[in-house]
Amino acid sequence: MAIDIGTNTEVVVGNKDKMVACSCASGPAFEGACITCGIKAVVGAIEKLQIQPKTYDVSYQTIGNTKPLGLCGSAIVDLVANLLKVRLIDRTGKFSSSSVTPRLKTIGKERRFDLLSEEEGAAHNIVIKQSDIREVQLAKAAIYTGCHMLMKRRNLQTKDIKRLFIAGAFGSYLNLENSKIIGLLPDVPNKSITLMGNAAGAGAIMTLISRKLRKTAASISKKVDYVELALEPDFQLEFASAMFFPHQDLGKFSSVQDMF
């Protein structure tokens, strides 16, 4: 399996003989957009973080080791996974209804978690709101749905995935365990996962300067069947199940309405 994560995420599943591929409208949440305190992976962006289970204090690392300005994609994954671990959100993505920490607040009609304040060294108050959690759910559900539906096409289970390649600039900095906790990636052993960086860009350069590789790319393309996810009969049910953390077992559901 290969996954190129971006605003549009591409997924390919198969082997040297036959492949299936799809494109997922995952949106820009993992690039820092549509998130209240989300920013690109620039100097000052929080790239890693952890929430302490008893105090709910936040430890973090920023790009360039400077004053935190906001959350880039890898930190957004860490944050949601940690909120799950310390039970400040449940499997549906909803914040805890009882305020177990002063960091968890209701402002207006929306719940939010305060990560860092100016007094704690941030450039400004850094928070995550309920609406931000929903954006992450939509993004990760799109990616997981693409992966799962292609696996169904090839009659594969997770244990059958021997190698998983993650491409895209965002994918280079992912915490793999946290990515699997929220259901962004299939639960493939870490030793079988390779982070590729900007593989699409590298591949474009290689094919531009090599006739041999252009022929190879053309040959590979003839072995790929494209799947239009939105036209698949089970798409809505699969997508709804993937909105849960990490995802919902579809065995007992026959419709989206049954799930909720």
N, C-alpha and C positions, 0 to 999 in steps of 0.2 A: 504494500500500500504506500502511496505517496500523497501527501497533502501539502498544497501550497497555500498558506494562510494569508488572506488579505481582505480588502473590502468585498471582492469576489474570491471565494476559496475554491480551488480546483482539487478534485480527488480522483485518483486512479487506483484501481485494484486489478491484479492479475499476475501473469508471469510472462515469460519470453514468447509464449505462443498466442495468448489471447488476453485482452484487457478491456475493462469497462471504465468509463470516466463520466464525471458530472461536474457541474459548476453550482456552487452554493452561494446564495445572496446573504453572506454573513454580516455585511455592514461594517462600519468603521469603528465599532466599540473597542476592538483590540488594538486600534491605532490611536486610541485616546479621544476620539471624537464621540459626540453624543453622551459623554460622561461628564458630570458636573465639574470635577477637578482633573479630568483627563487631559494629557498633553502628549505630544510626540516624544520619541526616545531621544531627548536632547539633554544637554548638561543641566542638572538640577532636577531631572525627572526621577522619581522613586522607581527603581527597577526591581527591588526585592523587598519583601516585608514579612513580618510575623506578628501575630497578636498573642500576647501572653494569656494563658487560659484562666488565671485567677484574677489578675489585676486589669486585664484588657488593655494594658499599655501596648504601644506599637513600637517595635524595633524595625529599622529600615536601612536600606543602602541606596544612595542616589548615584546617578551617572555623574562622574567627575568629583564625587564626594563633596558636593556643595550643598548650600541651603535648599531644602526641598521646595519645588515649585508646583508639583502635581504628580499624577500617576500615569506612567506609560503602560502599555499593554501587558507586559509580564507582571507588573505589580498589581494590575487589576485582577488577573487570574489568582495571584497569591492572596489578595485581599478577600475575594469571594470564598476561596477555599478555606481560609482561616476563619472567616465568619461562620462557616459551616462547622468547622472543627470545635469552636468554642460555643456553638449553639446559639449564636446571636441571630442567625437566620435558619429557617427549616428547609426541608427538601423542596418546598414549593417556591422558595426564594423570599418568603415573607419574614420581615423582622420580628423579633420576639415581642410579644404583646406586653410583657412586664419589663420595666426598666431595671435591668440588673446592674447597670453601670451608668454613671452620669454621662458617659460618652454617647449613650444611646438616647436620642431625643425625638420628640415630636414637634416639628416646626410647622405651624399652620395645620394642614391635614396630612402631612407626609412625615414618615419616620426617616431618621438618618443616623449614621454613626460618625462621630467626630474622631478622625485619626490623629491629627496633629493641629495644634493651635500656634499662633504667632509666639506665645509665651514658651512653647516647647521647641522653638527654633525654626518653624516653617516660615516661608515668605508671606503666607496668608493662611487662614484656616483651611485645612484640607479635609473634606468630608466625602462620604458616599451616601447617596439617597436611595430610597426604595425604587425610584424610577431608573436609577443607574443599574441596580441589580437586574431589573427587567430587560434593560438593553443588553447586558451580558448574557442573560438567558436566551434571548432571541438569537444572538450571534453564535453562541456555542451550540444551540439546538440546530441551527442551519448546518453547521459543520458535522455534528454527530449524525444527523439524519442522512446527509450525503454518504458518509462512511458506511452506515448501517444498511442503507438501501442497496448500495453497490455490493456489499457482502452478501446480501440476500440474493441478488442477481446471480452471483457465482456460487451460491449455496455454501457459503463459508461461515465459520464461527471465528471468534476472536483468537482462539488457540491455533487457527490455521494461518494467521498472519505471521510469517517468519521474519520479515523485515518491514519496518515502518520508517519512511523518510519524511521529515518535516522541513519544508522549504518556506521561504519568505523571511524578511528581515525580523519580523516580530517573533517567528518561531525559533530564532537563534538563541533567545534568552529565556525560554520557557522553563519553569520548574515542572518537570515531567509528572511528578507525583501529584502536585496541585492541579495540573491540567486534567489528570484522570479523575481526581476527586470530584471536580465539577462536571465531568462528562464532556469535556472538550475533545479529548482523544480516546480512542479505544484502549482498553486495559491490556496493552501489550507490554511484556517485560521491558524494563529500561535498557537492558543490554541489547535488545533488538531494535532500538530506536536510534536513528542518526539525524542530527540537526544539520541541515544543508546550507543555511543562509540563503542568499539571493540566487537560488539555482536557476530561476527563469532568466535572469540577467546574464549569468555566466553561460547558460546554454545558448542564448541568442548570440553572444559574442563568438562562441565556438563555431556555430553554424555559419556565421557571416564570414569567417576566415578559413573554413575548411569545406571543400567540396565533398570529401568523404563523409563528414559528419552530416551534411545536408542530405546525402543519400540515406544515411542511417536513420535520420529523423523521418524522412519520407516513408521509409520501410516500416518504422514503428507505427506511424499514423494509420497505416492500413490494417493494423491488428487491433485497433481501438474502436469499440462501440460506444457512442455517446448516449447517455440516458438523460432525458428531460424530466427532472424530478417532479415538477408540478403536474405532469401528466400521469404520474404513477398513481394507481388506485388507492394505495395505502399512504400516500404522502401526508395528508392532514393528520392522520392518526399517529404516524411515526414522528412528525414534527411536534405534536402536542406532548407525546411521551418524552421527547428529548428536552422539553422545557424544565423538567424536574432535575434535581441534583442527585446523583449524576444523570439518571434517566429513569423512566418508569417501565416496569415489566408489562409488555403488551398482552401477555397470555390470557388475562381475565377480562380484557376490554374488546368490544366489537365496534365502538364508535368513540369519537371525541367526547360526546355528551356523557357516556358511561364513565369516562375517566375522571370527570369533575363532579 
